[in-house]
């Protein structure tokens, strides 16, 4: 009986050694993977669920019974490079705790004819953009709060990821009814 005991103890020691090695490897991987994942989500891209009707029909065309999930590309706006027609995520100028998603209608220096803003025409100041929801009248946008600082840009929405039947690349298209009065490029 004494002969088997060292064998059992050796077997237990070996299994404990395996568990220790596994836990050590897991911890090393975890402490490397978490910062990499956080950095990726913060600097490169993430996904977000779009709520509300302000971007219909481009996003959430089914109304309240559906929510599109979009890919947000942080990298694309890192130098504040946006174009007219881009769909962007930004920090709400009225509530810094909230992110909103809107379409870029005008860039700095552009003169825009507004839709319900206190001024009929607005020249977008330097370092700002004019954003609107696609569903006019159901959108809290620049017509309510004015031009938005480029510093509030969060990301560029590039693709619809969910639901699967709506998988698509989001195009940067300026709605035909939102033609600029004057562009600084002219």
Buried (B, 14 or more C-beta within 10 A) or exposed (E): EEEEEEEEEEEEEEEEEEEEEEEEEEEEEEEEEEEEEEEEEEEBBBEBEBEBBBBBEBBBEEEEEEBBBBBBBBEBBEEEEBEBBBBBBBBBBEEEEEBBBBBBBBBBBBBBBBBEBEEEEBBBEEEBBBBBBBBBEEBBBBBEEBBBBBEBBBBBBBBBBBEEEBEEEBEBEBEEEBEBEEBBEE
